[in-house]
């Protein structure tokens, strides 16, 4: 069985979008679940460019209460960052973390996150790939 493995590029504007709903759409496109040739063990997904990451919305009190957790591996090496600070400093990481949590936890999932390109503003460097604008509902 031959799998049609042509990759498309999608452009998504994150302005006013809720973070979780945006992340599910992006994860679906990265995995290729929208294609009839989807297989869990094969990378048939597309590339996704997300612009205007600084304008993504978090609902409820997540901006003040939600924390990003990292651990260096050493005793006492826990680091916590509020999402309010992350949205101000690096909103691209907020979207990448949300999408990465929705991808498979294996080698293929780590490959898929590399196909996600997130930009803080409206400008991006993937004009040569001629990305198709993806309409969020």
C-alpha positions as CSV (number, residue, x, y, z in Angstrom):
1,X,0.0,0.0,0.0
2,X,1.5,3.3,-1.1
3,X,0.9,6.3,1.1
4,X,0.6,9.7,-0.5
5,X,3.0,11.6,1.7
6,X,2.8,15.1,0.2
7,X,3.1,17.8,2.9
8,X,1.1,21.0,2.9
9,X,1.8,24.2,4.8
10,X,-1.0,25.8,6.8
11,X,-1.1,29.3,8.2
12,X,-3.1,29.9,11.3
13,X,-3.8,33.3,12.9
14,X,-4.0,32.9,16.7
15,X,-5.6,36.3,17.3
16,X,-8.5,35.9,19.7
17,X,-8.3,32.1,19.7
18,X,-8.6,30.1,22.9
19,X,-5.3,28.3,23.6
20,X,-6.7,24.8,24.0
21,X,-9.0,24.9,21.0
22,X,-6.2,26.3,18.9
23,X,-3.8,23.6,20.1
24,X,-6.2,20.7,19.3
25,X,-6.6,22.0,15.7
26,X,-2.8,22.4,15.3
27,X,-2.1,18.9,16.7
28,X,-4.6,17.4,14.4
29,X,-3.0,19.0,11.4
30,X,0.5,18.0,12.5
31,X,-0.5,14.3,13.0
32,X,-2.4,14.2,9.7
33,X,-5.7,13.0,11.3
34,X,-7.6,15.1,8.8
35,X,-6.3,13.0,5.9
36,X,-7.8,9.7,4.7
37,X,-4.3,8.2,4.7
38,X,-3.8,8.7,8.4
39,X,-1.8,6.0,10.2
40,X,-0.5,6.3,13.8
41,X,2.9,5.0,13.0
42,X,3.7,7.1,9.9
43,X,4.3,10.8,9.7
44,X,1.6,11.9,7.2
45,X,0.9,15.3,8.8
46,X,1.4,18.8,7.5
47,X,3.5,21.8,8.5
48,X,1.7,24.5,10.5
49,X,2.8,28.2,10.9
50,X,1.0,30.0,13.7
51,X,1.2,33.8,13.8
52,X,0.1,36.4,16.3
53,X,0.9,34.2,19.3
54,X,0.9,37.2,21.6
55,X,-2.9,37.6,21.0
56,X,-4.0,34.1,22.0
57,X,-6.6,33.9,24.8
58,X,-6.5,31.9,28.1
59,X,-9.9,31.5,29.7
60,X,-10.8,31.8,33.3
61,X,-8.1,32.5,35.8
62,X,-5.4,30.6,33.9
63,X,-3.3,33.7,33.3
64,X,-2.7,34.1,37.0
65,X,-3.0,30.5,38.3
66,X,-1.5,28.2,35.6
67,X,2.2,27.4,35.9
68,X,4.8,26.1,33.6
69,X,6.9,23.4,35.4
70,X,10.4,22.4,34.6
71,X,13.0,20.3,36.4
72,X,16.7,20.3,35.9
73,X,17.1,16.8,37.2
74,X,19.1,17.9,40.3
75,X,17.7,18.1,43.8
76,X,15.9,21.4,44.2
77,X,16.0,22.0,40.5
78,X,12.3,22.8,40.1
79,X,11.4,25.9,38.2
80,X,7.9,27.4,37.9
81,X,6.8,30.2,35.7
82,X,3.4,31.9,35.7
83,X,1.6,32.0,32.3
84,X,1.2,35.7,32.8
85,X,5.0,36.1,32.6
86,X,5.3,33.6,29.8
87,X,2.7,35.5,27.7
88,X,4.6,38.7,28.2
89,X,8.1,37.3,27.5
90,X,7.7,34.3,25.1
91,X,4.1,33.6,24.0
92,X,5.5,31.2,21.3
93,X,6.4,28.8,24.0
94,X,2.9,28.8,25.5
95,X,1.5,27.5,22.2
96,X,4.3,25.0,21.7
97,X,3.8,23.5,25.2
98,X,0.1,23.2,24.6
99,X,0.5,21.5,21.3
100,X,3.3,19.2,22.5
101,X,1.1,17.9,25.3
102,X,-1.5,16.8,22.6
103,X,1.0,14.9,20.5
104,X,2.1,11.2,21.0
105,X,4.7,10.7,23.7
106,X,7.2,8.8,21.5
107,X,9.8,9.4,18.9
108,X,7.2,10.3,16.3
109,X,5.7,12.9,18.6
110,X,9.1,14.5,19.1
111,X,9.5,14.7,15.3
112,X,6.0,16.2,14.8
113,X,6.7,19.2,17.0
114,X,9.5,20.3,14.7
115,X,6.9,20.9,12.0
116,X,5.3,23.6,14.1
117,X,6.5,27.1,13.5
118,X,5.2,29.8,16.0
119,X,5.7,33.5,15.7
120,X,4.9,36.3,18.1
121,X,3.8,38.8,15.5
122,X,2.3,38.8,12.0
123,X,5.5,38.4,10.1
124,X,7.0,34.9,9.4
125,X,9.8,33.6,7.3
126,X,7.8,30.8,5.4
127,X,6.4,32.8,2.5
128,X,8.4,30.7,0.1
129,X,6.4,27.6,1.1
130,X,3.2,29.4,0.2
131,X,1.1,28.4,3.2
132,X,-2.6,27.9,2.8
133,X,-4.7,30.0,5.3
134,X,-6.5,27.6,7.6
135,X,-9.9,29.0,8.8
136,X,-10.6,28.3,12.5
137,X,-14.3,27.9,13.3
